[in-house]
């Protein structure tokens, strides 16, 4: 996990703190965002994709959504993306839609998507609004990667700072797809 805001000593301390407390974070299976438990009751998430077209998260309602906030410079983000590519390929027909929200400039995002062969939509967050966006979705500390699982009915099922591993995917996401 990487804290979005970089600072030397505090970043190292924070990274270690988050690393050792990741089990507690991973168990946040019923996220609350100011009492809101349904993604469709939050302000609309409308961001541009890497082709410059505006996309609305609601376009994917009715699917199980893995909303993943990441950046190209974030090593833990880089580690989990190959698994996400495999999940999208394997579970797309069962209703899974992974959506990446890149907290980076368009050029590095495009290069990264092309190099890794990312097979799911990647949207670009406005650099001026990144912290507000993360906070709105439940990541007030700005730790990346950050993933929110949204059930097909819009319910916020799970959120996690840090790498979403295969065991967590099997435990949280797969049951939503059956």
C-alpha positions as CSV (number, residue, x, y, z in Angstrom):
1,X,0.0,0.0,0.0
2,X,1.2,3.5,-0.8
3,X,0.0,6.7,0.7
4,X,-0.9,9.1,-2.1
5,X,0.7,12.1,-0.5
6,X,4.4,11.6,-0.3
7,X,6.5,12.6,2.7
8,X,9.8,10.9,3.8
9,X,9.7,9.7,7.4
10,X,6.0,9.8,7.8
11,X,5.4,7.8,4.7
12,X,7.7,5.0,5.9
13,X,6.0,5.0,9.3
14,X,2.5,5.1,7.7
15,X,3.4,2.3,5.3
16,X,4.6,0.1,8.1
17,X,1.5,0.9,10.2
18,X,-0.8,0.0,7.3
19,X,1.2,-3.1,6.4
20,X,0.8,-4.5,9.9
21,X,-2.9,-3.4,10.2
22,X,-4.0,-4.7,6.8
23,X,-5.9,-7.6,8.3
24,X,-8.1,-5.2,10.2
25,X,-8.6,-3.1,7.1
26,X,-9.4,-6.1,5.0
27,X,-12.2,-7.0,7.3
28,X,-14.1,-3.8,6.6
29,X,-16.8,-5.9,4.9
30,X,-19.7,-3.5,5.3
31,X,-18.4,0.0,4.4
32,X,-20.3,3.0,5.6
33,X,-19.9,6.3,3.8
34,X,-21.6,8.8,5.9
35,X,-24.4,6.3,6.4
36,X,-24.7,5.6,2.7
37,X,-24.7,1.9,1.9
38,X,-25.6,2.1,-1.8
39,X,-23.3,3.4,-4.5
40,X,-26.2,4.9,-6.5
41,X,-27.0,7.2,-3.6
42,X,-23.5,8.7,-3.7
43,X,-22.8,11.7,-6.0
44,X,-22.4,10.4,-9.6
45,X,-19.0,9.2,-10.5
46,X,-18.4,10.6,-14.0
47,X,-14.8,10.6,-15.2
48,X,-13.1,10.5,-18.6
49,X,-11.8,7.3,-20.0
50,X,-8.4,7.2,-21.7
51,X,-10.0,8.1,-25.0
52,X,-11.4,11.3,-23.5
53,X,-15.0,10.1,-23.4
54,X,-17.0,10.8,-20.2
55,X,-18.1,7.6,-18.4
56,X,-20.6,7.3,-15.6
57,X,-20.2,4.5,-13.1
58,X,-23.9,4.0,-13.3
59,X,-23.4,2.8,-16.9
60,X,-22.4,-0.5,-15.3
61,X,-25.3,-0.8,-12.8
62,X,-26.7,-4.4,-12.7
63,X,-23.1,-5.8,-12.7
64,X,-20.8,-6.6,-9.7
65,X,-18.3,-3.8,-9.8
66,X,-14.8,-3.8,-8.5
67,X,-13.9,-0.1,-8.4
68,X,-10.1,0.1,-8.0
69,X,-8.2,3.3,-7.4
70,X,-4.6,3.1,-8.4
71,X,-1.6,4.9,-9.9
72,X,1.2,3.8,-12.3
73,X,3.9,4.7,-9.7
74,X,2.3,2.6,-7.0
75,X,4.1,-0.8,-6.7
76,X,1.3,-2.6,-4.8
77,X,-1.1,-1.4,-7.5
78,X,1.2,-2.9,-10.2
79,X,1.2,-6.2,-8.2
80,X,-2.6,-6.7,-8.1
81,X,-3.4,-5.6,-11.7
82,X,-2.4,-8.9,-13.4
83,X,-4.9,-10.7,-11.1
84,X,-7.6,-8.1,-12.0
85,X,-7.0,-8.7,-15.7
86,X,-7.5,-12.5,-15.1
87,X,-10.6,-11.9,-13.0
88,X,-12.1,-9.7,-15.7
89,X,-11.5,-12.3,-18.4
90,X,-12.7,-15.2,-16.4
91,X,-15.8,-13.6,-14.7
92,X,-17.0,-11.0,-17.2
93,X,-19.8,-13.3,-18.4
94,X,-20.9,-13.9,-14.8
95,X,-21.4,-10.2,-14.3
96,X,-18.1,-8.9,-13.1
97,X,-17.0,-5.4,-14.2
98,X,-13.7,-4.1,-13.0
99,X,-13.2,-0.4,-13.3
100,X,-9.8,1.2,-12.7
101,X,-9.6,4.8,-11.6
102,X,-6.2,6.1,-12.4
103,X,-4.8,8.8,-10.2
104,X,-2.1,9.8,-12.7
105,X,-1.6,11.7,-15.9
106,X,-3.1,10.4,-19.0
107,X,0.1,9.5,-20.8
108,X,1.5,7.2,-18.1
109,X,-1.9,5.6,-17.7
110,X,-2.2,4.9,-21.4
111,X,1.3,3.4,-21.5
112,X,0.7,1.3,-18.5
113,X,-2.7,0.0,-19.9
114,X,-1.1,-0.8,-23.2
115,X,2.0,-2.5,-21.7
116,X,0.0,-4.7,-19.3
117,X,-2.9,-5.3,-21.7
118,X,-5.5,-4.1,-19.2
119,X,-8.9,-5.5,-20.4
120,X,-11.2,-3.3,-18.3
121,X,-12.1,0.4,-18.4
122,X,-9.6,2.8,-16.9
123,X,-10.9,6.2,-16.0
124,X,-8.8,9.2,-15.1
125,X,-9.4,11.1,-12.0
126,X,-8.9,14.9,-12.1
127,X,-5.6,15.6,-10.3
128,X,-7.3,18.5,-8.4
129,X,-10.0,16.2,-7.1
130,X,-8.2,13.0,-6.3
131,X,-8.2,13.3,-2.5
132,X,-11.8,14.4,-2.4
133,X,-12.7,11.4,-4.7
134,X,-10.9,8.9,-2.5
135,X,-12.5,10.4,0.6
136,X,-16.0,10.3,-1.0
137,X,-15.5,6.5,-1.6
138,X,-14.3,5.8,1.9
139,X,-10.5,6.2,1.7
140,X,-10.0,9.3,3.8
141,X,-6.2,8.6,4.3
142,X,-5.5,8.4,0.5
143,X,-3.8,4.9,0.6
144,X,-3.4,3.1,-2.7
145,X,-4.4,0.8,-4.0
146,X,-8.0,1.1,-2.8
147,X,-10.8,-1.1,-4.0
148,X,-14.6,-0.9,-3.4
149,X,-16.8,-3.9,-4.2
150,X,-20.3,-2.9,-5.3
151,X,-23.0,-5.6,-5.6
152,X,-25.3,-5.8,-8.7
153,X,-28.0,-3.9,-6.8
154,X,-25.6,-1.1,-5.9
155,X,-24.9,-2.1,-2.3
156,X,-21.5,-1.2,-1.0
157,X,-20.3,-4.7,0.1
158,X,-16.6,-4.3,0.8
159,X,-13.7,-1.9,0.7
160,X,-10.0,-2.3,1.2
161,X,-6.9,-0.3,1.2
162,X,-4.0,-2.3,-0.1
163,X,-3.7,-5.3,-2.4
164,X,-6.9,-7.2,-2.9
165,X,-5.5,-10.8,-2.9
166,X,-7.0,-14.0,-4.4
167,X,-8.4,-15.2,-1.1
168,X,-10.3,-12.0,-0.6
169,X,-11.6,-12.1,-4.1
170,X,-12.8,-15.7,-3.6
171,X,-14.4,-14.8,-0.3
172,X,-16.1,-11.5,-1.2
173,X,-16.5,-11.2,-4.9
174,X,-17.1,-14.8,-6.2
175,X,-20.3,-15.3,-4.1
176,X,-21.8,-12.2,-5.6
177,X,-21.4,-13.6,-9.1
178,X,-23.2,-16.9,-8.5
